């Protein structure tokens, strides 16, 4: 299912899938902002995951997709608990104590965690171009965060919750990769989403209490989060992840802050400052560097080791 490390061809389908994921995850920040005033962190996560679970469950039934093989379940369970469950709740919760800029800076530790864990646990190594690109992109994310941060409003608890979210995100992605050796992307995504939904069921009472009082727009945004940034985007993510390394996929998500700036500009009429635009450009430049293939001489030297 994976491309061999020595394959220098570009998988255009995987690149398209990753692009869809980045665009939809970026749009999620706008929808979360519209829903968070009316739904608590756990209720929003549960509503989002329930919607995604229903949509993905219908796909399983229509396509008659079988249960994943036994070998895939450890990765599915780990990614379901860490990424679908813990990450979504802690990120929603953390953003109540910090502004969006600070949250973005802290959560962008996630791709670095992915690169370190995948290089160590998955034996993907530490390609110099990937590490260089991630360094550039992280610097860009810091610039975006500083430009949108409201100084003095961050709480220690909020920062720590965002840090937990970043660690859960990184560990969840690395857990998915081994599962994809034994199961299809739709299986890994769907059953991971089911696991995450089960983990957030303790917030069912909060969701039921807040649902009648929430305006229709907030509820529709929650449904959107479930259908597109979760059900669709996590499926395109696992498809792309099955065809490349976890480290490269993690670096791709550094394009999200730049896309968020553009979406907020057009959808919310939030005109970005020059520092925000500069940070977004740096993020995209870093992603480009991380996706570059080494020179022919470097590939020959790597193969000879």
Secondary structure, 3 states (H helix, E strand, C coil): CCCCCCCCCCCHHHHHHHHHHHHHHHHHHHHHHHHCCCCCHHHHHHHHHHHHHHHHHHHHHHHCCCCCCHHHHHHHHHHHHHHHHHHHHHHHHHCCCCCHHHHHHHHCCHHHHHHHHHHHHCCCCCCHHHHHHHHHHHHHHHHHHHHHCCCCCCCHHHHHHHHHHHHHHHHHHHHHHHHCCCCCHHHHHHHHHHHHHHHCHHHHHHHHHHHCCCCHHHHHHHHHHHHHHHHHHHHHHHHHHCCCCHHHHHHHHHHHHHHHHHHHHHHCCCCCCHHHHHHHHHHHHHHHHHHCCCCHHHHHHHHHC
